[in-house]
Amino acid sequence: MANLAGKTLFISGASRGIGKEIALRAARDGANIVIAAKTTEANPRLPGTIYSAAEEIVSAGGQALPLVVDIRDDAAVQAAVAQAVSRFGGIDILINNASAIAITGTLDTPMKRYDLMMDINVRGTFLCSQTCLPHLKKAINPHILVLSPPLNMAPKWFAEHPAYTVSKYSMSMLAMGMAEEFRKDGVAVNTLWPRTLIATAALQVANAGLGEWGRTPAIMADAAYAILTREARTTTGQFFIDEDVLRGAGVTDFAPYLVTPGREPIIDLFVDG
């Protein structure tokens, strides 16, 4: 694929952060973006709504369909996919971006938070994929991209936050399974994870100041773009790291992605330094 012009992307959690950045990168090609997220009113701590994201997408050159969607709700996801197909004629790409996080140990993880991570990260990924797949199978170069880590089974990644690790690894295992299941249909299913911390509003809320030691969401958007413009039939079942993808595409200078010029970014969870 030369670009994403005219392609329809269904992106969960695209009102802010990495999801919105991927949307804006595709919009510059003239893509159609379905913003499937819950935020309709601005929050000073987490700026951005589905409507403000839609305005940015249109300004960038794309078309936008902002939809209020809780990906834990079967009916809401099914209705959103139906609206997307009615508006744009189909779905070419699904980005499973929405995620809940709790970097806490077993004794410090309330069951409500445990359930939230499993419902959004695991069930939400499965539900969005299951609902979009009948339409993806009809697309010319269909992709599912799951924002989850490589399956690194080192005990250290389970010791301090086992519930979160299980939820994110489950997303990756779903991707691995679906990649093989739908290989014959030509649907690419891959994961993408950052090598370093990514400075998002959510990270700022979780740990103020930590984003200064990271990279901007643009690096994930550029890596996603590089994956989504590849031939689906020959690009599936892989656990991608953003920096590796871009190096493979010829990028050698990552300084422009730094939040703080000259500061070495911190390696992200699940990635060996």
N, C-alpha and C positions, 0 to 999 in steps of 0.2 A: 504494500500500500504506500503510495507516495505521500498521502496525508489523510486527514480525517474529515475532509470536506463532505458535508451531507450525511455523515454518519450520526447515528443516534446513540448517545451514551446515557445509561441509567446509573446514577451515582448515589449511593446511600451516604447520608451525612455530608452532603456537598454544600452546606450553608457557610462553612468556614474551613480553615486549615488546609490540610493536604487534599481533601476531597474537592474543595473549591479551586485550589490551584491546578489540579488536574483538569477540572472543567474549563478554566480560563485558557489553559494551554490548547485544549481541543477547540475551544471557541475561536481562537485566532485563525483556525483553518476554515471556519464556517460550519462547525458541527452543531448538532442539536443536543441540548443537555437537559435531562430530566433530573431536577434537584429533589431528591427524596429525603426529606429531613423533617424534624419536628419544630424547629425554632421559627416562630412567627413574630415574636416581639424581641426587640434588642435588649441585651443584657450587658451592663457595663463591664462585667468580668469576662464575658465571652461574646465579643462583638460579632455581628453578622446574623442575618435571617435568610430564609429562603427567598425573600423578595429582594433584599439588597444584593444577594448573590446573583439573582436573575438579572438585575440591572447591570451588574459588572459583566456578566456573560454576554449580554446584548451589546454593550459598549465595546467588548473585545471582538465582536464580529459574528457571534453565534446566535442561535435561537434558544430560548429557555422556557421550560415548563416547571414552575415551582409547585410542588405538591407536598401537603402536610402528610407525612408518613411516619408511623411508628413501626419499625420493621419487626417488632414482636407480634404485630397484629396481622394475622393471615388475610383477613378481608381488606385491610388497608393496603397491603402490598399488592394483592390481586387487582384491586381497583386502580391503583397507581400505574401498574403495568398496562392495564387495559386503556387507560387514558393516554399513556405514552404512545401506544400502538395506534390509537385512533388519531392522535395529533400528528405523528410523524411517519406512520406507515409501517413501523417495525422497530426492532431493537437490534443494534449491531454489537454493542459492548456493554457489559455490566461491570461496574467497579464496586466491589464489596469493601467499602471504606469505613462505615460506621462501626464504632467500637467503644466499649466501656473498659475502664481501667481501675485497678486497685492494687498498688504495689505493697501488699501487706501479707504477713505470715498467717498461718492457719488460725491462731488464737485471736488475731486482730482483724479477721475478715467476717463481718456480719453476714448472715445467710442471705439477707436482702441484697447485699452487694454481690455475693456469690451468684445468686440467681440472675441478677442484672447482667453480669458478664457472660454467663452461659446463654441467656436469652438473646442478647444483642450480638455477641461475637460469634457464637456457634449456630444457634437456631436461626438468627437473622441472616447469616451467610447462606445457610441451607435453604431457607424460605425464598430469599431473593433469587438465588440461583435456580431453584426448582421452578419458580414462576416465570422467569425470563427465558429459560432454556427452549421451550417450544418455539419462541420467536427467534432466538439466536440460531437455532438449527436451520432457519430459512435465510439467514443473512449470508452475504458473500464472503466476508472475512471476520467471523465472529470470535470475540474474545471475552473471557471472564478473567478479571484481575482481582485477586484477594490481597488486601494489605495485611499480611501476616508473615511471621518469620520463617527462616529455614528450620528444619527439624533437628536442632542441636540438642542431643540428649545428655549433655554434661549435667551431673547432679546439681551443680551450682545454680543453674537456671531454674531449678525447682525448689531449692532450699528456702529462699527468702520470700517467694510469692507464688506458691504452688497453684493456687486457684487461677490467677491471671495467666500463668504459663500454660496450664491445661487448656484454658479457653482460646488462647492464641494459637497453640499448637493444633488444637482441634480444627481451627479454620484452615490451617495448612494441610491437615490430613484430608479434610473434605476436598480441598483443591486437588490434591494428589489423586484421590479416588475418582473425582469427576473428570480429570484429565484423561484417565484411561477409559472410563466409561463412555465418554463422548468423543474419543479419538476418531472413531470411524465416521462420525458426523462432521468432522472438520472443525469442531469447536475447541479453541485453545483455552486452557485453564492453567493459570500460573499465579504465583505469589510474588509480591514485591515488598521489600523491607529496607529501611535505611541503615547504612553502615554507622552513621553517627546520630546523635540527638537531632531532632528537627524542632525548630523553634515555632511552636504553635501557641495559640491562646490557652489551650487546654494544659499544655506543659507549664505555662506561666502561672496558671491557677494552682496546679499541683505543687510546683516548686518555683517560686518567684526568683528570677535571676538565672535559673539554670539554662534558659534558652540562649543566653549570651555565649554559652560554650557549644553551640550547635550550628547547624546549617539552616537555611531558609527552606520552606516547603517547595520552592521552585525546583530543587534537585530531584525530588520525588516526582514532580510533574513531568520534568524532562525525561526521566527514566521511564515513567509510565508511557509517555508518548512514543519513545523508541521501541517499546515492546508492542504497543497496540498497532503500530504501523508495519509490523512484520507479518509475514505469511503465517496465518493461524495453523495450518496443517503441519508446519515444520517448527512451530514454537509453542510447545505445550508440555506440561508436566515438570516445569522448572521452578526452582526457588531462587528468585533473582534478588540481588543486592543492588541498590541504586548506583553506587559508585562503579561497580563492576560493569553494569549495563552501559553506563556512559563512557567508561574507558574503552569498552568494545566498540563504541560508536565513534571513537576518535577523540574524546575529550581528555585533555591532559591537565588543564588548569581548573582547579576546584575552588580557588580563592573567591571568585565572584559569589559563591553560594554561602560564604561565611557570614554569620550575623555580626561577629566582631572581627574586623580585619586583622590578620596576623595571629589570631588565637587558634591553637590546635583544638578541633572539636572533640568532644567526648564520644567514645564508641558506645553505640546503643546496646540495649539488652539483646541477648541471644546471639550476639556477634562476637566471635573470638577476636581479641585485639591483635 
